[in-house]
Amino acid sequence: MHPAVARDPVRALAASRIREVANAAMGAPDVLAFWFGEPDRPTPSFIVDAGKRALDAGETFYLPNLGLPDLRDAIAGYASRLHAGSGPAIGADRVAVTSSGVTALMLAAQALVSPGDRVVAVVPLWPNLTAIAGVLGARVETVALTIDPRGRWTLDVDRLLAALTPDTRMLMVNSPGNPTGWVMPADAMRSVRAHCRRHGIWILSDEAYERLVFDGSDCAPSFLDGADPEERLVVANTFSKTWQMTGWRLGWLVLPAALAPDVEKLVEFNTSCAPGFVQRAGLAAVQDGEPAARAFQAYVREGAATLTGALAQVPRVHPVTPDGAMYVLLRVDGEPDSLELAKALVREARLGLAPGVAFGDGGEGYLRWCVARPAATLQDGVDRLARFLATR
């Protein structure tokens, strides 16, 4: 009898190291949990109310694969305001609504990546991205960020361009980055996009944190800025971060219009459609959620400043100041094993952080701390870390 096992790429997937640490906290309600990438605040009430109204109206049926026309139009207008500039507006025919941001990434990869394809990723990186390529049988190679003289994450663009050889099928980039908070500069994006255009390389850009940028801008640079509508570029986004809708599971893709029919088929085979009441909540977020988006950006920016400043006062601790997203990565002198350290912090300090090893190459030796919390809660966590290290 043949053993009941999944195919090799699936079996090769590593289980979530973040979940492994969280599971170690089972039965310990006094743990301060900063391991997941979500805020402590619930979804704004006007978004919740829109979802409730849709449920009360009976919007519980199948919908078009690519999403409600009203929502696609609204997303197209939103993306155009942020990224079209003086160029052509982004049309609704380039928008696909998806059942979460991670589903958006999977759909894009399913449409474009085949077994044996070479995929390049900028790391440290949220593990789902590289895992998606691996599940599809691609060969994933990485280019690592480094720390610059200012003590911030930076990318050697020339090194990345050298890695993007003509046999590369796709580049995966996440900016603002999880877990680093790195923001790819606009000039680097232009150079990379031009290089990929010359060599026919697809870009899959995860821009889930585009509104969480700390330089005073409304949003981070995007590969959509100045892009030709039909070039080989797919941008994935989500409602989870900008509008605090992590549990709603709603996202979108902006892609070439010619690719939309194929993605439409893949949506049918994966999820059929995103739920109607969830899409109505998303429509309220896009149409009326600018004040909420700006307020959340300020909240996260304050949290990042508070945490990095407090961590810098703790002996042996070295935080890396982020430029965006909602995390701070830190390393501790003499603690190279991030998984062991994260588990010890849960057991002994009741402090829940994500181990850097969860984020692949370049992440080991670091811990990731979600900053979307009140200042007092962040300081409580820093105090717990300091007391723990004083005895270790």
SENU-734238 format. One line per field, with one value per residue (C-alpha): x, y, z; residue number from 1; residue in three letters. Coordinates in nm, 2 decimals. Layout:
BEGIN
east X | ...
north Y | ...
up Z | ...
pos NUM | ...
code ALA | ...
***
This chain:
BEGIN
east 0.00 | 0.13 | 0.18 | -0.08 | 0.16 | 0.14 | 0.36 | 0.72 | 0.70 | 0.42 | 0.60 | 0.91 | 0.72 | 0.84 | 0.56 | 0.51 | 0.77 | 0.55 | 0.27 | 0.51 | 0.60 | 0.23 | 0.14 | 0.40 | 0.18 | -0.13 | -0.29 | -0.09 | -0.34 | -0.09 | 0.14 | 0.19 | 0.15 | 0.33 | 0.40 | 0.12 | 0.09 | -0.23 | -0.33 | -0.50 | -0.79 | -1.10 | -1.22 | -1.36 | -1.73 | -1.85 | -1.69 | -1.85 | -2.19 | -2.16 | -2.10 | -2.39 | -2.62 | -2.52 | -2.60 | -2.94 | -3.01 | -2.94 | -2.61 | -2.51 | -2.50 | -2.23 | -2.09 | -1.87 | -1.54 | -1.34 | -1.56 | -1.85 | -1.83 | -1.88 | -1.58 | -1.36 | -1.44 | -1.37 | -1.04 | -0.94 | -1.01 | -0.83 | -0.52 | -0.53 | -0.53 | -0.23 | -0.03 | -0.15 | 0.01 | 0.00 | -0.03 | -0.35 | -0.59 | -0.60 | -0.91 | -1.15 | -1.06 | -0.72 | -0.86 | -0.94 | -1.10 | -0.97 | -1.04 | -0.75 | -0.41 | -0.23 | -0.49 | -0.41 | -0.04 | -0.13 | -0.35 | -0.08 | 0.18 | -0.06 | -0.11 | 0.25 | 0.48 | 0.55 | 0.76 | 1.13 | 1.09 | 1.35 | 1.21 | 1.41 | 1.30 | 1.43 | 1.48 | 1.42 | 1.06 | 0.73 | 0.75 | 0.43 | 0.56 | 0.86 | 0.65 | 0.39 | 0.66 | 0.80 | 0.46 | 0.43 | 0.76 | 0.97 | 1.34 | 1.36 | 1.68 | 1.73 | 1.90 | 1.94 | 1.90 | 2.18 | 2.22 | 2.35 | 2.57 | 2.25 | 2.15 | 1.86 | 1.78 | 1.90 | 1.91 | 2.21 | 2.02 | 2.32 | 2.33 | 1.96 | 1.99 | 2.28 | 2.06 | 1.78 | 1.92 | 1.73 | 1.63 | 1.44 | 1.06 | 0.96 | 1.09 | 0.90 | 0.93 | 0.75 | 0.78 | 0.72 | 0.86 | 0.75 | 0.95 | 1.20 | 1.00 | 1.23 | 1.08 | 1.22 | 1.31 | 1.13 | 1.44 | 1.53 | 1.19 | 1.23 | 1.57 | 1.44 | 1.12 | 1.32 | 1.56 | 1.27 | 1.10 | 1.41 | 1.44 | 1.07 | 1.07 | 0.75 | 0.73 | 0.50 | 0.49 | 0.33 | 0.23 | 0.01 | 0.17 | 0.18 | -0.01 | 0.21 | 0.51 | 0.68 | 0.83 | 0.52 | 0.40 | 0.04 | 0.18 | 0.51 | 0.65 | 0.49 | 0.59 | 0.26 | 0.40 | 0.47 | 0.42 | 0.28 | -0.06 | 0.04 | 0.39 | 0.47 | 0.37 | 0.12 | 0.07 | -0.11 | -0.28 | -0.51 | -0.77 | -0.61 | -0.35 | -0.47 | -0.82 | -0.76 | -0.96 | -0.73 | -1.01 | -1.23 | -1.00 | -1.03 | -0.76 | -0.71 | -0.47 | -0.38 | -0.26 | -0.25 | -0.60 | -0.49 | -0.41 | -0.75 | -0.94 | -0.69 | -0.70 | -1.08 | -1.07 | -0.83 | -1.06 | -1.34 | -1.12 | -0.99 | -1.27 | -1.54 | -1.56 | -1.51 | -1.83 | -2.07 | -2.10 | -1.73 | -1.70 | -1.96 | -1.75 | -1.45 | -1.64 | -1.71 | -1.34 | -1.23 | -1.50 | -1.50 | -1.19 | -0.93 | -0.95 | -0.92 | -0.62 | -0.44 | -0.52 | -0.39 | -0.07 | -0.01 | -0.08 | 0.17 | 0.43 | 0.41 | 0.43 | 0.75 | 0.91 | 0.82 | 0.94 | 1.27 | 1.35 | 1.27 | 1.46 | 1.77 | 1.80 | 1.81 | 2.16 | 2.26 | 1.95 | 1.99 | 1.67 | 1.67 | 1.47 | 1.19 | 1.08 | 0.74 | 0.51 | 0.43 | 0.73 | 1.06 | 1.34 | 1.58 | 1.88 | 2.02 | 2.40 | 2.48 | 2.15 | 2.19 | 1.90 | 1.58 | 1.34 | 1.49 | 1.50 | 1.14 | 1.02 | 1.22 | 1.06 | 0.72 | 0.80 | 1.00 | 0.89 | 0.54 | 0.65 | 0.54 | 0.77 | 0.81 | 1.15 | 1.35 | 1.42 | 1.05 | 1.15 | 1.42 | 1.76 | 1.88 | 1.61 | 1.79 | 1.93 | 1.65 | 1.31 | 1.01 | 0.79 | 0.46 | 0.43 | 0.06 | -0.01 | -0.05 | 0.27 | 0.21 | 0.17 | 0.49 | 0.68 | 0.55 | 0.69 | 1.03 | 1.04 | 0.97 | 1.25 | 1.49 | 1.42 | 1.46 | 1.79 | 1.92 | 1.91 | 2.03
north 0.00 | 0.34 | 0.58 | 0.86 | 1.15 | 1.48 | 1.56 | 1.65 | 2.03 | 2.03 | 1.79 | 2.01 | 2.31 | 2.42 | 2.46 | 2.81 | 2.90 | 3.18 | 2.94 | 2.71 | 2.99 | 3.09 | 2.73 | 2.73 | 3.00 | 2.78 | 2.82 | 3.12 | 3.42 | 3.67 | 3.65 | 3.99 | 3.88 | 4.07 | 3.78 | 3.82 | 4.10 | 4.26 | 4.55 | 4.53 | 4.76 | 4.61 | 4.70 | 5.05 | 5.05 | 5.21 | 4.91 | 4.66 | 4.83 | 4.80 | 4.43 | 4.39 | 4.58 | 4.35 | 4.04 | 4.19 | 4.25 | 3.88 | 3.93 | 3.57 | 3.44 | 3.37 | 3.68 | 3.73 | 3.57 | 3.89 | 4.08 | 4.32 | 4.57 | 4.86 | 4.73 | 4.68 | 5.04 | 5.18 | 4.99 | 5.11 | 5.47 | 5.43 | 5.29 | 5.55 | 5.83 | 5.69 | 5.57 | 5.68 | 6.03 | 6.20 | 5.86 | 5.67 | 5.58 | 5.22 | 5.07 | 4.83 | 4.57 | 4.55 | 4.47 | 4.13 | 4.11 | 3.81 | 3.62 | 3.78 | 3.92 | 3.59 | 3.44 | 3.72 | 3.62 | 3.26 | 3.33 | 3.55 | 3.28 | 3.01 | 3.21 | 3.28 | 3.02 | 2.66 | 2.38 | 2.45 | 2.82 | 3.04 | 3.29 | 3.56 | 3.70 | 3.99 | 3.87 | 3.86 | 3.80 | 3.69 | 3.31 | 3.27 | 3.44 | 3.21 | 2.91 | 2.98 | 2.96 | 2.65 | 2.48 | 2.54 | 2.37 | 2.68 | 2.72 | 3.01 | 3.21 | 3.51 | 3.84 | 3.96 | 4.31 | 4.45 | 4.71 | 5.05 | 5.29 | 5.46 | 5.13 | 5.07 | 4.80 | 4.86 | 4.68 | 4.65 | 4.72 | 4.62 | 4.29 | 4.23 | 4.33 | 4.08 | 3.81 | 3.89 | 3.69 | 3.64 | 3.29 | 3.43 | 3.40 | 3.62 | 3.86 | 3.87 | 4.19 | 4.30 | 4.68 | 4.81 | 4.48 | 4.22 | 4.16 | 4.44 | 4.76 | 4.82 | 5.05 | 5.02 | 5.37 | 5.49 | 5.51 | 5.15 | 5.04 | 5.22 | 5.06 | 4.71 | 4.76 | 4.87 | 4.57 | 4.33 | 4.48 | 4.43 | 4.07 | 3.97 | 3.90 | 3.92 | 4.13 | 4.02 | 4.30 | 4.25 | 4.60 | 4.51 | 4.78 | 5.06 | 5.30 | 5.23 | 5.44 | 5.68 | 5.96 | 6.17 | 6.04 | 5.91 | 5.59 | 5.41 | 5.40 | 5.14 | 4.95 | 5.09 | 5.44 | 5.52 | 5.16 | 5.08 | 4.91 | 4.60 | 4.54 | 4.22 | 4.35 | 4.22 | 4.41 | 4.24 | 4.43 | 4.36 | 4.53 | 4.37 | 4.63 | 4.97 | 4.93 | 4.68 | 4.40 | 4.10 | 3.86 | 3.96 | 3.80 | 4.04 | 4.15 | 4.25 | 4.23 | 4.50 | 4.32 | 4.36 | 4.34 | 4.06 | 3.84 | 3.90 | 3.62 | 3.36 | 3.49 | 3.48 | 3.11 | 3.05 | 3.24 | 3.00 | 2.70 | 2.83 | 3.01 | 3.10 | 3.45 | 3.66 | 3.67 | 3.95 | 4.10 | 4.11 | 4.29 | 4.54 | 4.61 | 4.65 | 4.90 | 5.11 | 5.10 | 5.22 | 5.48 | 5.63 | 5.50 | 5.76 | 5.92 | 5.57 | 5.48 | 5.80 | 5.75 | 5.40 | 5.51 | 5.76 | 5.50 | 5.26 | 5.53 | 5.63 | 5.27 | 5.21 | 5.53 | 5.43 | 5.08 | 5.15 | 5.42 | 5.20 | 4.89 | 5.10 | 5.16 | 4.79 | 4.64 | 4.39 | 4.47 | 4.62 | 4.73 | 4.82 | 5.13 | 5.06 | 5.29 | 5.14 | 4.84 | 4.75 | 4.57 | 4.62 | 4.36 | 4.33 | 4.12 | 4.03 | 3.99 | 3.63 | 3.49 | 3.35 | 3.10 | 3.31 | 3.02 | 2.90 | 3.26 | 3.33 | 3.02 | 3.11 | 3.45 | 3.30 | 3.06 | 3.28 | 3.64 | 3.59 | 3.79 | 3.67 | 3.77 | 3.61 | 3.43 | 3.57 | 3.22 | 3.22 | 3.47 | 3.27 | 3.39 | 3.69 | 3.65 | 3.42 | 3.59 | 3.85 | 3.87 | 4.05 | 4.27 | 4.40 | 4.77 | 4.82 | 4.85 | 5.14 | 5.29 | 5.16 | 4.80 | 4.83 | 4.96 | 4.67 | 4.43 | 4.61 | 4.59 | 4.22 | 4.17 | 4.37 | 4.17 | 3.85 | 3.94 | 4.07 | 3.71 | 3.53
up 0.00 | -0.09 | 0.21 | 0.25 | 0.21 | 0.02 | -0.27 | -0.20 | -0.23 | 0.03 | 0.26 | 0.24 | 0.38 | 0.72 | 0.98 | 1.10 | 1.37 | 1.48 | 1.55 | 1.73 | 1.97 | 2.01 | 2.09 | 2.37 | 2.54 | 2.55 | 2.89 | 2.99 | 2.97 | 3.11 | 2.81 | 2.63 | 2.26 | 2.00 | 1.76 | 1.50 | 1.25 | 1.36 | 1.58 | 1.92 | 1.79 | 1.63 | 1.28 | 1.26 | 1.33 | 1.00 | 0.82 | 1.06 | 1.01 | 0.63 | 0.67 | 0.90 | 0.67 | 0.38 | 0.60 | 0.70 | 0.33 | 0.25 | 0.06 | 0.12 | -0.23 | -0.50 | -0.67 | -0.98 | -0.95 | -0.97 | -0.72 | -0.70 | -0.98 | -0.73 | -0.53 | -0.83 | -0.94 | -0.60 | -0.57 | -0.92 | -0.81 | -0.49 | -0.65 | -0.92 | -0.66 | -0.49 | -0.79 | -1.13 | -1.11 | -1.45 | -1.62 | -1.72 | -1.45 | -1.33 | -1.48 | -1.30 | -1.56 | -1.40 | -1.05 | -0.90 | -0.56 | -0.36 | -0.04 | 0.15 | 0.06 | 0.08 | -0.16 | -0.40 | -0.38 | -0.44 | -0.73 | -0.90 | -0.85 | -0.98 | -1.29 | -1.36 | -1.20 | -1.32 | -1.17 | -1.22 | -1.27 | -1.11 | -0.87 | -0.69 | -0.35 | -0.14 | 0.22 | 0.52 | 0.40 | 0.53 | 0.48 | 0.29 | -0.02 | -0.07 | 0.04 | -0.23 | -0.50 | -0.34 | -0.33 | -0.71 | -0.76 | -0.84 | -0.75 | -0.50 | -0.48 | -0.24 | -0.22 | 0.14 | 0.28 | 0.49 | 0.76 | 0.64 | 0.84 | 0.97 | 1.13 | 0.89 | 0.64 | 0.28 | -0.05 | -0.28 | -0.60 | -0.82 | -0.65 | -0.70 | -1.07 | -1.11 | -0.96 | -1.21 | -1.50 | -1.82 | -1.71 | -1.41 | -1.42 | -1.13 | -0.87 | -0.54 | -0.33 | -0.01 | 0.06 | 0.32 | 0.44 | 0.68 | 0.91 | 0.85 | 0.80 | 0.50 | 0.23 | -0.12 | -0.26 | -0.57 | -0.78 | -0.69 | -0.80 | -1.13 | -1.20 | -1.11 | -1.32 | -1.62 | -1.58 | -1.55 | -1.85 | -2.07 | -1.97 | -1.96 | -1.59 | -1.39 | -1.07 | -0.79 | -0.54 | -0.20 | -0.10 | 0.20 | 0.42 | 0.16 | 0.39 | 0.69 | 0.61 | 0.86 | 0.65 | 0.64 | 0.30 | 0.24 | 0.11 | 0.03 | -0.32 | -0.54 | -0.85 | -0.99 | -0.99 | -1.35 | -1.47 | -1.81 | -1.77 | -1.97 | -1.84 | -1.64 | -1.30 | -1.05 | -0.72 | -0.43 | -0.15 | 0.14 | 0.36 | 0.67 | 0.75 | 0.63 | 0.77 | 1.06 | 0.89 | 0.94 | 1.03 | 0.73 | 0.48 | 0.18 | -0.06 | -0.42 | -0.72 | -0.97 | -1.28 | -1.66 | -1.81 | -2.03 | -1.73 | -1.56 | -1.75 | -1.63 | -1.27 | -1.29 | -1.37 | -1.08 | -0.84 | -0.95 | -0.88 | -0.55 | -0.37 | -0.63 | -0.48 | -0.17 | 0.05 | -0.05 | 0.30 | 0.34 | 0.00 | 0.12 | 0.43 | 0.20 | -0.02 | 0.29 | 0.38 | 0.04 | 0.00 | 0.35 | 0.52 | 0.45 | 0.80 | 0.96 | 0.74 | 0.84 | 1.21 | 1.20 | 1.02 | 1.30 | 1.57 | 1.42 | 1.36 | 1.73 | 1.83 | 1.63 | 1.77 | 2.13 | 2.10 | 1.92 | 2.17 | 2.47 | 2.33 | 2.27 | 2.65 | 2.73 | 2.76 | 2.49 | 2.28 | 1.93 | 1.75 | 1.38 | 1.32 | 1.06 | 0.78 | 0.76 | 0.81 | 1.18 | 1.32 | 1.48 | 1.44 | 1.73 | 1.81 | 2.15 | 2.21 | 2.28 | 2.17 | 1.81 | 1.83 | 1.78 | 1.82 | 2.15 | 2.28 | 2.18 | 2.36 | 2.67 | 2.67 | 2.67 | 2.95 | 3.17 | 3.09 | 2.95 | 2.65 | 2.30 | 2.01 | 1.67 | 1.60 | 1.32 | 1.18 | 1.07 | 0.80 | 0.63 | 0.52 | 0.72 | 0.99 | 1.22 | 1.53 | 1.53 | 1.70 | 1.55 | 1.76 | 1.64 | 1.73 | 1.68 | 2.05 | 2.30 | 2.44 | 2.79 | 2.66 | 2.45 | 2.76 | 2.97 | 2.71 | 2.71 | 3.09 | 3.08 | 2.83 | 3.04 | 3.35 | 3.16 | 3.01 | 3.35 | 3.47 | 3.16
pos 1 | 2 | 3 | 4 | 5 | 6 | 7 | 8 | 9 | 10 | 11 | 12 | 13 | 14 | 15 | 16 | 17 | 18 | 19 | 20 | 21 | 22 | 23 | 24 | 25 | 26 | 27 | 28 | 29 | 30 | 31 | 32 | 33 | 34 | 35 | 36 | 37 | 38 | 39 | 40 | 41 | 42 | 43 | 44 | 45 | 46 | 47 | 48 | 49 | 50 | 51 | 52 | 53 | 54 | 55 | 56 | 57 | 58 | 59 | 60 | 61 | 62 | 63 | 64 | 65 | 66 | 67 | 68 | 69 | 70 | 71 | 72 | 73 | 74 | 75 | 76 | 77 | 78 | 79 | 80 | 81 | 82 | 83 | 84 | 85 | 86 | 87 | 88 | 89 | 90 | 91 | 92 | 93 | 94 | 95 | 96 | 97 | 98 | 99 | 100 | 101 | 102 | 103 | 104 | 105 | 106 | 107 | 108 | 109 | 110 | 111 | 112 | 113 | 114 | 115 | 116 | 117 | 118 | 119 | 120 | 121 | 122 | 123 | 124 | 125 | 126 | 127 | 128 | 129 | 130 | 131 | 132 | 133 | 134 | 135 | 136 | 137 | 138 | 139 | 140 | 141 | 142 | 143 | 144 | 145 | 146 | 147 | 148 | 149 | 150 | 151 | 152 | 153 | 154 | 155 | 156 | 157 | 158 | 159 | 160 | 161 | 162 | 163 | 164 | 165 | 166 | 167 | 168 | 169 | 170 | 171 | 172 | 173 | 174 | 175 | 176 | 177 | 178 | 179 | 180 | 181 | 182 | 183 | 184 | 185 | 186 | 187 | 188 | 189 | 190 | 191 | 192 | 193 | 194 | 195 | 196 | 197 | 198 | 199 | 200 | 201 | 202 | 203 | 204 | 205 | 206 | 207 | 208 | 209 | 210 | 211 | 212 | 213 | 214 | 215 | 216 | 217 | 218 | 219 | 220 | 221 | 222 | 223 | 224 | 225 | 226 | 227 | 228 | 229 | 230 | 231 | 232 | 233 | 234 | 235 | 236 | 237 | 238 | 239 | 240 | 241 | 242 | 243 | 244 | 245 | 246 | 247 | 248 | 249 | 250 | 251 | 252 | 253 | 254 | 255 | 256 | 257 | 258 | 259 | 260 | 261 | 262 | 263 | 264 | 265 | 266 | 267 | 268 | 269 | 270 | 271 | 272 | 273 | 274 | 275 | 276 | 277 | 278 | 279 | 280 | 281 | 282 | 283 | 284 | 285 | 286 | 287 | 288 | 289 | 290 | 291 | 292 | 293 | 294 | 295 | 296 | 297 | 298 | 299 | 300 | 301 | 302 | 303 | 304 | 305 | 306 | 307 | 308 | 309 | 310 | 311 | 312 | 313 | 314 | 315 | 316 | 317 | 318 | 319 | 320 | 321 | 322 | 323 | 324 | 325 | 326 | 327 | 328 | 329 | 330 | 331 | 332 | 333 | 334 | 335 | 336 | 337 | 338 | 339 | 340 | 341 | 342 | 343 | 344 | 345 | 346 | 347 | 348 | 349 | 350 | 351 | 352 | 353 | 354 | 355 | 356 | 357 | 358 | 359 | 360 | 361 | 362 | 363 | 364 | 365 | 366 | 367 | 368 | 369 | 370 | 371 | 372 | 373 | 374 | 375 | 376 | 377 | 378 | 379 | 380 | 381 | 382 | 383 | 384 | 385 | 386 | 387 | 388 | 389 | 390 | 391 | 392
code MET | HIS | PRO | ALA | VAL | ALA | ARG | ASP | PRO | VAL | ARG | ALA | LEU | ALA | ALA | SER | ARG | ILE | ARG | GLU | VAL | ALA | ASN | ALA | ALA | MET | GLY | ALA | PRO | ASP | VAL | LEU | ALA | PHE | TRP | PHE | GLY | GLU | PRO | ASP | ARG | PRO | THR | PRO | SER | PHE | ILE | VAL | ASP | ALA | GLY | LYS | ARG | ALA | LEU | ASP | ALA | GLY | GLU | THR | PHE | TYR | LEU | PRO | ASN | LEU | GLY | LEU | PRO | ASP | LEU | ARG | ASP | ALA | ILE | ALA | GLY | TYR | ALA | SER | ARG | LEU | HIS | ALA | GLY | SER | GLY | PRO | ALA | ILE | GLY | ALA | ASP | ARG | VAL | ALA | VAL | THR | SER | SER | GLY | VAL | THR | ALA | LEU | MET | LEU | ALA | ALA | GLN | ALA | LEU | VAL | SER | PRO | GLY | ASP | ARG | VAL | VAL | ALA | VAL | VAL | PRO | LEU | TRP | PRO | ASN | LEU | THR | ALA | ILE | ALA | GLY | VAL | LEU | GLY | ALA | ARG | VAL | GLU | THR | VAL | ALA | LEU | THR | ILE | ASP | PRO | ARG | GLY | ARG | TRP | THR | LEU | ASP | VAL | ASP | ARG | LEU | LEU | ALA | ALA | LEU | THR | PRO | ASP | THR | ARG | MET | LEU | MET | VAL | ASN | SER | PRO | GLY | ASN | PRO | THR | GLY | TRP | VAL | MET | PRO | ALA | ASP | ALA | MET | ARG | SER | VAL | ARG | ALA | HIS | CYS | ARG | ARG | HIS | GLY | ILE | TRP | ILE | LEU | SER | ASP | GLU | ALA | TYR | GLU | ARG | LEU | VAL | PHE | ASP | GLY | SER | ASP | CYS | ALA | PRO | SER | PHE | LEU | ASP | GLY | ALA | ASP | PRO | GLU | GLU | ARG | LEU | VAL | VAL | ALA | ASN | THR | PHE | SER | LYS | THR | TRP | GLN | MET | THR | GLY | TRP | ARG | LEU | GLY | TRP | LEU | VAL | LEU | PRO | ALA | ALA | LEU | ALA | PRO | ASP | VAL | GLU | LYS | LEU | VAL | GLU | PHE | ASN | THR | SER | CYS | ALA | PRO | GLY | PHE | VAL | GLN | ARG | ALA | GLY | LEU | ALA | ALA | VAL | GLN | ASP | GLY | GLU | PRO | ALA | ALA | ARG | ALA | PHE | GLN | ALA | TYR | VAL | ARG | GLU | GLY | ALA | ALA | THR | LEU | THR | GLY | ALA | LEU | ALA | GLN | VAL | PRO | ARG | VAL | HIS | PRO | VAL | THR | PRO | ASP | GLY | ALA | MET | TYR | VAL | LEU | LEU | ARG | VAL | ASP | GLY | GLU | PRO | ASP | SER | LEU | GLU | LEU | ALA | LYS | ALA | LEU | VAL | ARG | GLU | ALA | ARG | LEU | GLY | LEU | ALA | PRO | GLY | VAL | ALA | PHE | GLY | ASP | GLY | GLY | GLU | GLY | TYR | LEU | ARG | TRP | CYS | VAL | ALA | ARG | PRO | ALA | ALA | THR | LEU | GLN | ASP | GLY | VAL | ASP | ARG | LEU | ALA | ARG | PHE | LEU | ALA | THR | ARG
***
